[in-house]
Amino acid sequence: MTRLDIMAVMAEYTYLVLRLPRGTTRDAARQLLTEHAELGGWELDRLRLYPDGRRHIRLRRRIIRQRRTF
């Protein structure tokens, strides 16, 4: 593999962190994540559910860079 092949395989992402308070229902959290996925193109990267009910969610989406054309 050449260096250019390796760079083409590596993807760059932008991240969005959501913090949902305790008391947020599972259905409400699911609906929020579904809207972000369908409308914004986000995908779930990490979800942490704390014992007190808080949720810490990290979403990501690929950065698409356009190349210059001359």
C-alpha positions as semicolon CSV with decimal commas, in nm:
position;residue;x (nm);y (nm);z (nm)
1;M;0,000;0,000;0,000
2;T;0,127;0,342;-0,084
3;R;0,086;0,646;0,135
4;L;-0,194;0,777;-0,086
5;D;-0,386;0,451;-0,050
6;I;-0,361;0,471;0,328
7;M;-0,484;0,830;0,330
8;A;-0,781;0,735;0,115
9;V;-0,881;0,465;0,365
10;M;-0,864;0,691;0,671
11;A;-1,182;0,887;0,720
12;E;-1,223;1,215;0,901
13;Y;-1,524;1,274;1,120
14;T;-1,691;1,561;1,298
15;Y;-1,850;1,488;1,633
16;L;-2,161;1,606;1,816
17;V;-2,201;1,546;2,190
18;L;-2,548;1,527;2,343
19;R;-2,622;1,507;2,713
20;L;-2,968;1,395;2,806
21;P;-3,084;1,451;3,164
22;R;-3,213;1,175;3,388
23;G;-3,581;1,123;3,346
24;T;-3,556;1,126;2,967
25;T;-3,751;0,827;2,847
26;R;-3,600;0,567;2,619
27;D;-3,856;0,653;2,350
28;A;-3,768;1,025;2,366
29;A;-3,396;0,946;2,336
30;R;-3,461;0,709;2,045
31;Q;-3,671;0,972;1,865
32;L;-3,398;1,236;1,910
33;L;-3,129;1,004;1,774
34;T;-3,351;0,898;1,483
35;E;-3,406;1,261;1,382
36;H;-3,034;1,337;1,395
37;A;-2,960;1,028;1,184
38;E;-3,227;1,083;0,919
39;L;-3,208;1,461;0,886
40;G;-2,844;1,534;0,966
41;G;-2,665;1,221;0,852
42;W;-2,526;1,148;1,201
43;E;-2,443;0,800;1,325
44;L;-2,402;0,675;1,680
45;D;-2,038;0,661;1,790
46;R;-2,073;0,609;2,165
47;L;-2,353;0,603;2,419
48;R;-2,299;0,598;2,794
49;L;-2,586;0,543;3,034
50;Y;-2,507;0,643;3,391
51;P;-2,662;0,469;3,695
52;D;-2,869;0,779;3,779
53;G;-3,029;0,777;3,431
54;R;-2,825;1,045;3,253
55;R;-2,713;0,970;2,899
56;H;-2,394;1,091;2,735
57;I;-2,417;1,042;2,358
58;R;-2,151;1,105;2,093
59;L;-2,259;1,114;1,730
60;R;-2,031;1,138;1,429
61;R;-2,053;1,204;1,058
62;R;-1,794;1,185;0,786
63;I;-1,634;1,504;0,662
64;I;-1,653;1,516;0,285
65;R;-1,380;1,731;0,139
66;Q;-1,411;1,858;-0,214
67;R;-1,106;1,866;-0,434
68;R;-1,021;2,170;-0,636
69;T;-1,069;2,146;-1,006
70;F;-0,872;2,366;-1,238
